[in-house]
Amino acid sequence: MEKRNIMREVREKIGYTQEQMAREIKCSLSTVTRCERMALVPHNEAVATNFRKLANKAGVSLEAVTQ
């Protein structure tokens, strides 16, 4: 089963560039790039919390990410 690229899905849904996403969730551009390339969600607690809030705002469910 292919991993869902949730980071890219959220970013594209809200129309952000990778740089804008990094600023919004308060992480480095390389973190966003790495998460998208590897279909991961950030592990840093503060960044993950910011990402969850943004995903919720974009209407993207994160339930399937941990499966």
C-alpha positions as CSV (number, residue, x, y, z in Angstrom):
1,M,0.0,0.0,0.0
2,E,1.4,3.4,-1.0
3,K,1.8,6.0,1.8
4,R,-0.4,9.0,1.6
5,N,1.7,12.2,1.2
6,I,-0.3,14.2,3.8
7,M,2.2,17.0,4.0
8,R,2.0,17.7,0.3
9,E,-1.8,17.1,0.2
10,V,-2.3,19.8,2.9
11,R,0.2,22.2,1.3
12,E,-1.4,22.0,-2.1
13,K,-4.9,22.2,-0.8
14,I,-4.2,25.5,0.8
15,G,-2.1,26.7,-2.1
16,Y,1.2,27.2,-0.2
17,T,4.7,26.8,-1.5
18,Q,7.1,24.7,0.5
19,E,8.6,27.9,1.9
20,Q,5.2,29.2,3.0
21,M,4.4,25.9,4.6
22,A,7.7,25.9,6.5
23,R,7.0,29.4,7.9
24,E,3.4,28.5,8.8
25,I,4.3,25.4,10.8
26,K,7.6,26.9,12.1
27,C,10.1,24.6,10.7
28,S,12.9,24.6,8.1
29,L,12.3,24.3,4.4
30,S,14.4,21.1,4.4
31,T,12.0,19.6,7.0
32,V,9.0,20.2,4.7
33,T,11.0,18.8,1.7
34,R,12.1,15.7,3.6
35,C,8.6,15.1,4.9
36,E,7.1,15.4,1.4
37,R,9.8,13.2,-0.2
38,M,9.4,10.5,2.4
39,A,5.6,10.9,3.0
40,L,6.1,11.6,6.7
41,V,4.5,13.9,9.3
42,P,6.9,16.1,11.4
43,H,8.0,14.4,14.6
44,N,8.9,17.6,16.6
45,E,5.9,18.2,18.9
46,A,5.5,21.9,18.3
47,V,5.8,21.5,14.5
48,A,3.5,18.5,14.5
49,T,0.9,20.5,16.5
50,N,1.1,23.4,14.0
51,F,0.8,21.0,11.1
52,R,-2.3,19.3,12.6
53,K,-3.9,22.7,13.1
54,L,-3.2,23.6,9.5
55,A,-4.4,20.3,8.2
56,N,-7.7,20.7,10.2
57,K,-8.0,24.2,8.7
58,A,-7.6,22.7,5.2
59,G,-10.1,20.0,6.0
60,V,-7.6,17.2,5.5
61,S,-8.1,14.2,7.9
62,L,-4.9,12.9,9.5
63,E,-6.5,9.7,10.8
64,A,-5.1,7.5,8.1
65,V,-1.5,8.8,8.5
66,T,-0.7,6.6,11.5
67,Q,-2.0,3.4,10.0
